Amino acid sequence: MSIIKSMDITVAKVTCAEEMIQMEDFINEHFLADMPLVQAFGLEDCPPPRPSVPMSGHEDFYIKATDNQGRVIGVAVNRISPHMHTESDTPPEVKKLVEFMEFAEEEAELTRLPERTIELRILSVSKEWRRQGVARKLTEESMRVARDAGFEAMRICCTSEYTARLVRRLGWREHYRLAYKDYPKLSGRDIQLTPTPGHEHLYYYVIELQTLV
C-alpha cells in the first residue's frame, strides 16, 4: 500500500469500513456545498442528494488525505460504475441538474474512450486546506493507483475551473466542453442558468495512464 506524507498531510487508499465512514461524513459536509454548478441551478438552499459512499464496483477505490491529527481534509472517489440516473421521487429542481449531467455525459461520447477507463468522480478538499496542494496529491495518487490496477485511462467531469486548471497542469487533455449558456438551445429545454462568473463551462478531461512514468 502506498502512503504519501508531506507538510503533515497523509494521502492513502481507503482500506477499511471505519475509513469509509470518515469518507461519507466528509462528503456529506463538504461536497456540493459551494459547487458552481449547484449555484448555476439555484440549488444553494436545496442541494442535490449527497452521493453515496459505499463502493458499487469491485474495482472502485477511494483515496483520502488526513492531517497530522488523523482528520480527513480531502477525498477522491474513483469509480467505473455508472452514474445514478433520475429517480421518480427526485425534486423537480434537482431533476433539472441531473438531466443536465446526463445530457453532457451523452454528448461527450464517453464510449469513445478506452474500455479500461475509470472516472475520478469526486474530488473535494475542506476550505481551510485548499490551495495547499491537497487536491493535486489526491489526483496524483488516484492516477497512480488506477495505472497500477491496469486501467488504460482516467476521466473527470469538471464543473469548476479550479479543478479544470488542476488536471490541465497534470497533463490531462480536454475531451469535451459545454458552455452553460448554450445548454438550453442545445438540449431543447427551457431552462435559465446563472453561472458563477469564471465558472461557465462543464468539461470532461482525460489522461492516458499507461504513458505515465
Contacts in CASP RR format, 6 or more apart in sequence:
PFRMAT RR
TARGET T0000
AUTHOR 0000-0000-0000
METHOD contacts of the structure
MODEL  1
MSIIKSMDITVAKVTCAEEMIQMEDFINEHFLADMPLVQAFGLEDCPPPR
PSVPMSGHEDFYIKATDNQGRVIGVAVNRISPHMHTESDTPPEVKKLVEF
MEFAEEEAELTRLPERTIELRILSVSKEWRRQGVARKLTEESMRVARDAG
FEAMRICCTSEYTARLVRRLGWREHYRLAYKDYPKLSGRDIQLTPTPGHE
HLYYYVIELQTLV
1 12 0 8 1.000
1 13 0 8 1.000
1 15 0 8 1.000
2 12 0 8 1.000
2 13 0 8 1.000
2 141 0 8 1.000
2 144 0 8 1.000
2 145 0 8 1.000
3 10 0 8 1.000
3 11 0 8 1.000
3 12 0 8 1.000
4 10 0 8 1.000
4 11 0 8 1.000
4 12 0 8 1.000
4 137 0 8 1.000
4 141 0 8 1.000
5 11 0 8 1.000
6 137 0 8 1.000
7 132 0 8 1.000
8 67 0 8 1.000
8 68 0 8 1.000
9 65 0 8 1.000
9 66 0 8 1.000
9 67 0 8 1.000
9 68 0 8 1.000
9 73 0 8 1.000
9 134 0 8 1.000
9 137 0 8 1.000
10 65 0 8 1.000
10 66 0 8 1.000
10 67 0 8 1.000
10 70 0 8 1.000
11 63 0 8 1.000
11 64 0 8 1.000
11 65 0 8 1.000
11 137 0 8 1.000
11 138 0 8 1.000
11 141 0 8 1.000
12 63 0 8 1.000
12 64 0 8 1.000
12 141 0 8 1.000
13 61 0 8 1.000
13 62 0 8 1.000
13 63 0 8 1.000
13 141 0 8 1.000
13 145 0 8 1.000
14 20 0 8 1.000
14 23 0 8 1.000
14 61 0 8 1.000
14 62 0 8 1.000
14 63 0 8 1.000
14 64 0 8 1.000
19 64 0 8 1.000
20 53 0 8 1.000
20 54 0 8 1.000
20 62 0 8 1.000
22 64 0 8 1.000
22 72 0 8 1.000
23 53 0 8 1.000
23 62 0 8 1.000
23 64 0 8 1.000
23 72 0 8 1.000
23 75 0 8 1.000
23 77 0 8 1.000
24 52 0 8 1.000
24 53 0 8 1.000
25 72 0 8 1.000
26 64 0 8 1.000
26 72 0 8 1.000
26 74 0 8 1.000
26 75 0 8 1.000
26 124 0 8 1.000
26 126 0 8 1.000
27 50 0 8 1.000
27 51 0 8 1.000
27 53 0 8 1.000
27 75 0 8 1.000
27 77 0 8 1.000
27 122 0 8 1.000
27 124 0 8 1.000
28 50 0 8 1.000
30 74 0 8 1.000
30 124 0 8 1.000
30 125 0 8 1.000
30 126 0 8 1.000
30 127 0 8 1.000
31 50 0 8 1.000
31 51 0 8 1.000
31 75 0 8 1.000
31 122 0 8 1.000
31 124 0 8 1.000
32 38 0 8 1.000
32 47 0 8 1.000
32 48 0 8 1.000
32 50 0 8 1.000
33 47 0 8 1.000
35 159 0 8 1.000
35 160 0 8 1.000
36 159 0 8 1.000
36 160 0 8 1.000
36 161 0 8 1.000
36 195 0 8 1.000
36 196 0 8 1.000
36 199 0 8 1.000
37 97 0 8 1.000
37 100 0 8 1.000
37 159 0 8 1.000
37 160 0 8 1.000
37 199 0 8 1.000
37 202 0 8 1.000
38 44 0 8 1.000
38 47 0 8 1.000
38 48 0 8 1.000
38 97 0 8 1.000
39 194 0 8 1.000
39 196 0 8 1.000
40 180 0 8 1.000
40 193 0 8 1.000
40 194 0 8 1.000
40 195 0 8 1.000
40 196 0 8 1.000
40 199 0 8 1.000
41 93 0 8 1.000
41 96 0 8 1.000
41 97 0 8 1.000
41 100 0 8 1.000
41 193 0 8 1.000
42 93 0 8 1.000
42 194 0 8 1.000
43 93 0 8 1.000
43 94 0 8 1.000
43 97 0 8 1.000
46 91 0 8 1.000
46 93 0 8 1.000
46 94 0 8 1.000
48 94 0 8 1.000
48 97 0 8 1.000
48 98 0 8 1.000
49 90 0 8 1.000
49 94 0 8 1.000
51 77 0 8 1.000
51 84 0 8 1.000
51 121 0 8 1.000
51 122 0 8 1.000
53 62 0 8 1.000
53 77 0 8 1.000
55 61 0 8 1.000
55 62 0 8 1.000
55 79 0 8 1.000
55 81 0 8 1.000
56 79 0 8 1.000
56 81 0 8 1.000
57 79 0 8 1.000
57 80 0 8 1.000
57 81 0 8 1.000
59 80 0 8 1.000
59 118 0 8 1.000
59 149 0 8 1.000
60 77 0 8 1.000
60 78 0 8 1.000
60 79 0 8 1.000
60 80 0 8 1.000
60 81 0 8 1.000
60 118 0 8 1.000
61 78 0 8 1.000
61 142 0 8 1.000
61 145 0 8 1.000
61 146 0 8 1.000
61 149 0 8 1.000
62 75 0 8 1.000
62 76 0 8 1.000
62 77 0 8 1.000
62 78 0 8 1.000
63 75 0 8 1.000
63 76 0 8 1.000
63 78 0 8 1.000
63 138 0 8 1.000
63 141 0 8 1.000
63 142 0 8 1.000
63 145 0 8 1.000
64 72 0 8 1.000
64 74 0 8 1.000
64 75 0 8 1.000
64 76 0 8 1.000
65 72 0 8 1.000
65 73 0 8 1.000
65 74 0 8 1.000
65 75 0 8 1.000
65 125 0 8 1.000
65 129 0 8 1.000
65 134 0 8 1.000
65 137 0 8 1.000
65 138 0 8 1.000
66 72 0 8 1.000
66 73 0 8 1.000
67 73 0 8 1.000
67 129 0 8 1.000
72 126 0 8 1.000
73 125 0 8 1.000
73 126 0 8 1.000
73 128 0 8 1.000
73 129 0 8 1.000
73 134 0 8 1.000
74 124 0 8 1.000
74 125 0 8 1.000
74 126 0 8 1.000
74 129 0 8 1.000
74 134 0 8 1.000
74 135 0 8 1.000
74 138 0 8 1.000
75 122 0 8 1.000
75 123 0 8 1.000
75 124 0 8 1.000
75 138 0 8 1.000
76 120 0 8 1.000
76 122 0 8 1.000
76 123 0 8 1.000
76 138 0 8 1.000
76 139 0 8 1.000
76 141 0 8 1.000
76 142 0 8 1.000
77 120 0 8 1.000
77 121 0 8 1.000
77 122 0 8 1.000
77 123 0 8 1.000
78 118 0 8 1.000
78 119 0 8 1.000
78 120 0 8 1.000
78 121 0 8 1.000
78 142 0 8 1.000
78 145 0 8 1.000
78 146 0 8 1.000
78 154 0 8 1.000
79 118 0 8 1.000
79 119 0 8 1.000
79 121 0 8 1.000
80 117 0 8 1.000
80 118 0 8 1.000
80 119 0 8 1.000
83 101 0 8 1.000
83 102 0 8 1.000
83 105 0 8 1.000
85 98 0 8 1.000
85 102 0 8 1.000
86 95 0 8 1.000
86 98 0 8 1.000
86 99 0 8 1.000
86 102 0 8 1.000
90 98 0 8 1.000
96 189 0 8 1.000
96 191 0 8 1.000
99 187 0 8 1.000
99 189 0 8 1.000
100 183 0 8 1.000
100 187 0 8 1.000
100 202 0 8 1.000
101 157 0 8 1.000
103 183 0 8 1.000
103 186 0 8 1.000
103 187 0 8 1.000
104 157 0 8 1.000
104 176 0 8 1.000
104 178 0 8 1.000
104 202 0 8 1.000
104 204 0 8 1.000
105 157 0 8 1.000
107 176 0 8 1.000
107 178 0 8 1.000
107 186 0 8 1.000
108 175 0 8 1.000
108 176 0 8 1.000
108 204 0 8 1.000
109 176 0 8 1.000
110 117 0 8 1.000
110 155 0 8 1.000
110 204 0 8 1.000
113 153 0 8 1.000
113 155 0 8 1.000
113 175 0 8 1.000
113 206 0 8 1.000
114 152 0 8 1.000
114 153 0 8 1.000
114 208 0 8 1.000
115 152 0 8 1.000
116 150 0 8 1.000
116 151 0 8 1.000
116 152 0 8 1.000
116 153 0 8 1.000
117 151 0 8 1.000
117 152 0 8 1.000
117 153 0 8 1.000
117 154 0 8 1.000
117 155 0 8 1.000
117 206 0 8 1.000
118 146 0 8 1.000
118 149 0 8 1.000
118 151 0 8 1.000
118 153 0 8 1.000
118 154 0 8 1.000
118 155 0 8 1.000
119 154 0 8 1.000
119 155 0 8 1.000
119 156 0 8 1.000
119 157 0 8 1.000
120 139 0 8 1.000
120 142 0 8 1.000
120 154 0 8 1.000
120 155 0 8 1.000
120 156 0 8 1.000
121 157 0 8 1.000
123 135 0 8 1.000
123 138 0 8 1.000
123 139 0 8 1.000
123 156 0 8 1.000
123 163 0 8 1.000
125 134 0 8 1.000
125 135 0 8 1.000
125 138 0 8 1.000
135 163 0 8 1.000
135 166 0 8 1.000
136 166 0 8 1.000
136 169 0 8 1.000
136 170 0 8 1.000
139 166 0 8 1.000
139 167 0 8 1.000
139 170 0 8 1.000
140 170 0 8 1.000
142 154 0 8 1.000
143 154 0 8 1.000
143 170 0 8 1.000
143 207 0 8 1.000
143 209 0 8 1.000
143 212 0 8 1.000
144 212 0 8 1.000
146 154 0 8 1.000
146 209 0 8 1.000
147 209 0 8 1.000
147 210 0 8 1.000
147 212 0 8 1.000
150 209 0 8 1.000
150 210 0 8 1.000
151 209 0 8 1.000
152 208 0 8 1.000
152 209 0 8 1.000
152 210 0 8 1.000
153 206 0 8 1.000
153 207 0 8 1.000
153 208 0 8 1.000
153 209 0 8 1.000
154 206 0 8 1.000
154 207 0 8 1.000
154 209 0 8 1.000
155 175 0 8 1.000
155 204 0 8 1.000
155 205 0 8 1.000
155 206 0 8 1.000
156 163 0 8 1.000
156 167 0 8 1.000
156 172 0 8 1.000
156 204 0 8 1.000
156 205 0 8 1.000
157 202 0 8 1.000
157 203 0 8 1.000
157 204 0 8 1.000
158 164 0 8 1.000
158 167 0 8 1.000
158 202 0 8 1.000
158 203 0 8 1.000
158 204 0 8 1.000
158 205 0 8 1.000
159 199 0 8 1.000
159 202 0 8 1.000
160 199 0 8 1.000
161 198 0 8 1.000
161 199 0 8 1.000
161 201 0 8 1.000
164 201 0 8 1.000
164 203 0 8 1.000
164 205 0 8 1.000
167 205 0 8 1.000
167 207 0 8 1.000
168 174 0 8 1.000
168 205 0 8 1.000
170 207 0 8 1.000
171 207 0 8 1.000
172 205 0 8 1.000
172 206 0 8 1.000
172 207 0 8 1.000
173 205 0 8 1.000
173 206 0 8 1.000
173 207 0 8 1.000
174 203 0 8 1.000
174 204 0 8 1.000
174 205 0 8 1.000
175 203 0 8 1.000
175 204 0 8 1.000
175 205 0 8 1.000
175 206 0 8 1.000
176 203 0 8 1.000
176 204 0 8 1.000
177 201 0 8 1.000
177 202 0 8 1.000
177 203 0 8 1.000
177 204 0 8 1.000
178 186 0 8 1.000
178 201 0 8 1.000
178 202 0 8 1.000
178 203 0 8 1.000
179 200 0 8 1.000
179 201 0 8 1.000
180 193 0 8 1.000
180 195 0 8 1.000
180 200 0 8 1.000
180 201 0 8 1.000
180 202 0 8 1.000
181 193 0 8 1.000
181 195 0 8 1.000
181 200 0 8 1.000
183 189 0 8 1.000
183 191 0 8 1.000
183 193 0 8 1.000
184 190 0 8 1.000
184 191 0 8 1.000
184 192 0 8 1.000
184 193 0 8 1.000
END
